[in-house]
Amino acid sequence: MRYSEMELDRDVRLEAFKFLTEQMAKYGEILTASQINEGFRYHGESVFLKGTPGIFKPRILPEVPISITTVPEVPGHPRPYDDRPAEEGVMIYRYRRTGPNHPDNEGLRKAMAGGIPLIYFYGVERARYQPIWPVFVIDDDPSASSFRIMVDEAKAVMGRESWLPDSEGILRRRYITVEVQQRLHQVAFRAHVLRAYHQACSICSLRHPELLEAAHIFKDTHPKGIPAVSNGLSMCAIHHKAFDKNILGITPDYSVIIREDVLEETDGPMLQWGLQAFQDSRIHLPRRKEEWPDKEALEERYDRFKAAV
Ligand SMILES: [Zn+2]
C-alpha cells in the first residue's frame, strides 16, 4: 500500500471500531446483522462492515479486509474449524473454501504481514453476532487450511503507535484471547439455552429475555459442566438464584420441589406466587428431546439439593 492508502486504511478502521463501540452501547453486546449493516459514513461514502462471505472488505479500503465472520454453531453440528484441539489463547479461522489463493485469503495474509487489526463477527445465534475487535491474524497454516487469530485490547490500536506487537504484546494478546474465548462460551451457552426454551423461564414461563439467564446444572467449573444445552436450564433471575442456593430443586423427572422451611413461611406475593405456588409443578422443556436436561446430571444435582436441605 502507498502511504496515503495506509493512512486511509488506518482511519477507516478506527472509525469502524468507534462505530461498533456506539452500536454496542446502544443495542448491547450482541448485534443483529441489520444493526451491523447500518454502517457509517466516511467522507460522504457509506462503509459497511460485513458481507455474506466470511471475509469482508468494504469498497473504500484498498486491499485488506476489515472483518471475518463465522456462522453460529448448529446443535449437533460442530463448527468446521473446531475439528482439532486449539492452542491456548489462539482462535482458528478456516480459509474460504474456494481455495488458499482466493483473494479473500490473500487479503488476510496482507493483514498478517502488516499487523493490521480486523473485526471478528462471532455468530452466536442465527443472524446475531458478538463483535470482537481488534483481532490480528498471527499465523497462516496451509496444512490445516486455516489462519490463527489473536484478540487484543481496544486501546492497543486506538493510538498512533505500530500495530505490530513486541513480545510483551504477544503475551497480552494470548491472555486476552483466553478471556474472550471463555466469554464467548458463556455467551453462546446462554443463547443456545434460551433459544431451546423459547426465551422463557423453565419454571414460571416468564418471557423477558432481559430477565432470563442460563443456569448450569453442573457448574461450569465442574468437570461435567459442559456448555451444552442439556447441562442448562433457562430460568428467570429469581428462579436461577433459588436453584443455585438450593431453595428450589428439580427432580430427575422434571418436577419442582421447594425447600420445606420456605414452603412453611408466610410472606408477601413473591414468596407465595413466585416460589411456593410452583411446588410439585413440572418444568417446561425444550421441544427437541435431545436438548432436555440430562437425567443423570439432574439426579446428581437433586442429591445435592436434598443434602443441603
Ligand atoms: Zn421464573
Residues whose N, C-alpha, C, O or C-beta is under 5 A from the ligand:
A	BS01	ZN	C201 I203 C204 L206 C236 H239
